[in-house]
Amino acid sequence: MKANCCIYVSDSQRYSSGLAYPCNRCGKIYKWRESLSLHKRMECGIEPRFACNICGRKFKHKHHLMKHHKSIHKYNQ
């Protein structure tokens, strides 16, 4: 009988057993493989594009800038 060389482990089993998906560029750890892929494509090594026009703080995602406006500056557009 031929032994299996590879064993499939689901993302949830991998995370609960302490195995997760680390980014090889920055070291951030993700529970889901898809989250790591999104991080590499949209965040890792990319300068923030959205700047607050009040204080100048920069964000990688527009929704984080909008949340910042509402919570820090009490500003609604």
CNS distance restraints for C-alpha pairs under 8 A (distance, minus, plus):
assign (resid   9 and name CA) (resid  13 and name CA) 6.16 0.50 0.50
assign (resid   9 and name CA) (resid  14 and name CA) 6.13 0.50 0.50
assign (resid  10 and name CA) (resid  14 and name CA) 6.06 0.50 0.50
assign (resid  11 and name CA) (resid  15 and name CA) 6.17 0.50 0.50
assign (resid  11 and name CA) (resid  20 and name CA) 7.82 0.50 0.50
assign (resid  11 and name CA) (resid  31 and name CA) 6.95 0.50 0.50
assign (resid  11 and name CA) (resid  32 and name CA) 5.93 0.50 0.50
assign (resid  11 and name CA) (resid  33 and name CA) 7.25 0.50 0.50
assign (resid  12 and name CA) (resid  16 and name CA) 6.09 0.50 0.50
assign (resid  12 and name CA) (resid  31 and name CA) 7.45 0.50 0.50
assign (resid  12 and name CA) (resid  32 and name CA) 7.83 0.50 0.50
assign (resid  13 and name CA) (resid  17 and name CA) 6.05 0.50 0.50
assign (resid  14 and name CA) (resid  18 and name CA) 6.56 0.50 0.50
assign (resid  14 and name CA) (resid  19 and name CA) 4.78 0.50 0.50
assign (resid  14 and name CA) (resid  20 and name CA) 6.00 0.50 0.50
assign (resid  15 and name CA) (resid  19 and name CA) 4.92 0.50 0.50
assign (resid  15 and name CA) (resid  20 and name CA) 4.87 0.50 0.50
assign (resid  15 and name CA) (resid  31 and name CA) 5.71 0.50 0.50
assign (resid  20 and name CA) (resid  29 and name CA) 6.45 0.50 0.50
assign (resid  20 and name CA) (resid  30 and name CA) 6.02 0.50 0.50
assign (resid  20 and name CA) (resid  31 and name CA) 5.42 0.50 0.50
assign (resid  20 and name CA) (resid  32 and name CA) 7.50 0.50 0.50
assign (resid  21 and name CA) (resid  29 and name CA) 5.49 0.50 0.50
assign (resid  21 and name CA) (resid  30 and name CA) 4.98 0.50 0.50
assign (resid  21 and name CA) (resid  31 and name CA) 6.18 0.50 0.50
assign (resid  21 and name CA) (resid  32 and name CA) 6.79 0.50 0.50
assign (resid  21 and name CA) (resid  33 and name CA) 6.20 0.50 0.50
assign (resid  21 and name CA) (resid  36 and name CA) 6.65 0.50 0.50
assign (resid  22 and name CA) (resid  27 and name CA) 5.62 0.50 0.50
assign (resid  22 and name CA) (resid  28 and name CA) 5.54 0.50 0.50
assign (resid  22 and name CA) (resid  29 and name CA) 4.14 0.50 0.50
assign (resid  22 and name CA) (resid  30 and name CA) 6.10 0.50 0.50
assign (resid  22 and name CA) (resid  36 and name CA) 7.42 0.50 0.50
assign (resid  23 and name CA) (resid  27 and name CA) 4.83 0.50 0.50
assign (resid  23 and name CA) (resid  28 and name CA) 5.35 0.50 0.50
assign (resid  23 and name CA) (resid  29 and name CA) 6.25 0.50 0.50
assign (resid  23 and name CA) (resid  30 and name CA) 7.90 0.50 0.50
assign (resid  23 and name CA) (resid  36 and name CA) 6.66 0.50 0.50
assign (resid  23 and name CA) (resid  40 and name CA) 7.54 0.50 0.50
assign (resid  25 and name CA) (resid  44 and name CA) 7.34 0.50 0.50
assign (resid  26 and name CA) (resid  44 and name CA) 7.10 0.50 0.50
assign (resid  29 and name CA) (resid  36 and name CA) 7.75 0.50 0.50
assign (resid  30 and name CA) (resid  35 and name CA) 6.33 0.50 0.50
assign (resid  30 and name CA) (resid  36 and name CA) 5.83 0.50 0.50
assign (resid  31 and name CA) (resid  35 and name CA) 7.41 0.50 0.50
assign (resid  32 and name CA) (resid  36 and name CA) 6.65 0.50 0.50
assign (resid  33 and name CA) (resid  37 and name CA) 6.33 0.50 0.50
assign (resid  34 and name CA) (resid  38 and name CA) 6.19 0.50 0.50
assign (resid  35 and name CA) (resid  39 and name CA) 6.06 0.50 0.50
assign (resid  36 and name CA) (resid  40 and name CA) 6.18 0.50 0.50
assign (resid  37 and name CA) (resid  41 and name CA) 6.23 0.50 0.50
assign (resid  38 and name CA) (resid  42 and name CA) 5.84 0.50 0.50
assign (resid  38 and name CA) (resid  43 and name CA) 7.66 0.50 0.50
assign (resid  39 and name CA) (resid  43 and name CA) 5.03 0.50 0.50
assign (resid  39 and name CA) (resid  44 and name CA) 5.97 0.50 0.50
assign (resid  40 and name CA) (resid  44 and name CA) 5.07 0.50 0.50
assign (resid  42 and name CA) (resid  46 and name CA) 7.22 0.50 0.50
assign (resid  43 and name CA) (resid  47 and name CA) 7.94 0.50 0.50
assign (resid  43 and name CA) (resid  60 and name CA) 6.84 0.50 0.50
assign (resid  46 and name CA) (resid  60 and name CA) 7.93 0.50 0.50
assign (resid  47 and name CA) (resid  60 and name CA) 7.05 0.50 0.50
assign (resid  48 and name CA) (resid  58 and name CA) 5.61 0.50 0.50
assign (resid  48 and name CA) (resid  59 and name CA) 4.86 0.50 0.50
assign (resid  48 and name CA) (resid  60 and name CA) 4.12 0.50 0.50
assign (resid  48 and name CA) (resid  61 and name CA) 7.58 0.50 0.50
assign (resid  49 and name CA) (resid  58 and name CA) 6.82 0.50 0.50
assign (resid  49 and name CA) (resid  59 and name CA) 6.31 0.50 0.50
assign (resid  49 and name CA) (resid  60 and name CA) 5.65 0.50 0.50
assign (resid  49 and name CA) (resid  61 and name CA) 7.59 0.50 0.50
assign (resid  50 and name CA) (resid  58 and name CA) 5.49 0.50 0.50
assign (resid  50 and name CA) (resid  59 and name CA) 5.07 0.50 0.50
assign (resid  50 and name CA) (resid  60 and name CA) 6.22 0.50 0.50
assign (resid  50 and name CA) (resid  61 and name CA) 6.78 0.50 0.50
assign (resid  50 and name CA) (resid  62 and name CA) 6.12 0.50 0.50
assign (resid  50 and name CA) (resid  65 and name CA) 6.75 0.50 0.50
assign (resid  51 and name CA) (resid  56 and name CA) 5.58 0.50 0.50
assign (resid  51 and name CA) (resid  57 and name CA) 5.61 0.50 0.50
assign (resid  51 and name CA) (resid  58 and name CA) 4.23 0.50 0.50
assign (resid  51 and name CA) (resid  59 and name CA) 6.23 0.50 0.50
assign (resid  51 and name CA) (resid  65 and name CA) 7.25 0.50 0.50
assign (resid  52 and name CA) (resid  56 and name CA) 4.71 0.50 0.50
assign (resid  52 and name CA) (resid  57 and name CA) 5.35 0.50 0.50
assign (resid  52 and name CA) (resid  58 and name CA) 6.29 0.50 0.50
assign (resid  52 and name CA) (resid  65 and name CA) 6.65 0.50 0.50
assign (resid  52 and name CA) (resid  69 and name CA) 7.53 0.50 0.50
assign (resid  58 and name CA) (resid  65 and name CA) 7.65 0.50 0.50
assign (resid  59 and name CA) (resid  64 and name CA) 6.45 0.50 0.50
assign (resid  59 and name CA) (resid  65 and name CA) 6.00 0.50 0.50
assign (resid  60 and name CA) (resid  64 and name CA) 7.64 0.50 0.50
assign (resid  61 and name CA) (resid  65 and name CA) 6.77 0.50 0.50
assign (resid  62 and name CA) (resid  66 and name CA) 6.32 0.50 0.50
assign (resid  63 and name CA) (resid  67 and name CA) 6.16 0.50 0.50
assign (resid  64 and name CA) (resid  68 and name CA) 6.09 0.50 0.50
assign (resid  65 and name CA) (resid  69 and name CA) 6.22 0.50 0.50
assign (resid  66 and name CA) (resid  70 and name CA) 6.39 0.50 0.50
assign (resid  67 and name CA) (resid  71 and name CA) 6.03 0.50 0.50
assign (resid  68 and name CA) (resid  72 and name CA) 5.48 0.50 0.50
assign (resid  68 and name CA) (resid  73 and name CA) 7.20 0.50 0.50
assign (resid  69 and name CA) (resid  73 and name CA) 5.12 0.50 0.50
assign (resid  69 and name CA) (resid  74 and name CA) 6.17 0.50 0.50
assign (resid  69 and name CA) (resid  75 and name CA) 5.25 0.50 0.50
assign (resid  69 and name CA) (resid  76 and name CA) 6.93 0.50 0.50
assign (resid  70 and name CA) (resid  74 and name CA) 4.54 0.50 0.50
assign (resid  70 and name CA) (resid  75 and name CA) 4.99 0.50 0.50
assign (resid  70 and name CA) (resid  76 and name CA) 5.96 0.50 0.50
assign (resid  71 and name CA) (resid  75 and name CA) 7.85 0.50 0.50
